[in-house]
Amino acid sequence: MKRLRFLIFSGVGAVAGYLYYFFIGCKTNTCPITANPYLSMLYGFLIGFGIYWAFFDNKRK
C-alpha cells in the first residue's frame, strides 16, 4: 500500500509539473525549470514525493 501511495503522489506531481509547463511555462526559454518539460516534471515529482513523505511516512512516528 505504501508503494502505491508513493506512485500515486509522485505520478500526480509529475503530471502536474508537465501541465504547468504546458499551460503556464516560460515561452521565451529563459526560465530554467519551466522552459524544459523534463525539469518541470522532475520538479513536480519531487513536490509530490515531499507531500507523500510529509503526510504518509510512518517511520517517523
Buried (B, 14 or more C-beta within 10 A) or exposed (E): EEEEEBEEBBEBBBBBBBBBBEEEBBEEEEBEBBBBBEBBBBBBBBBBBEBBEEEEEEEEE
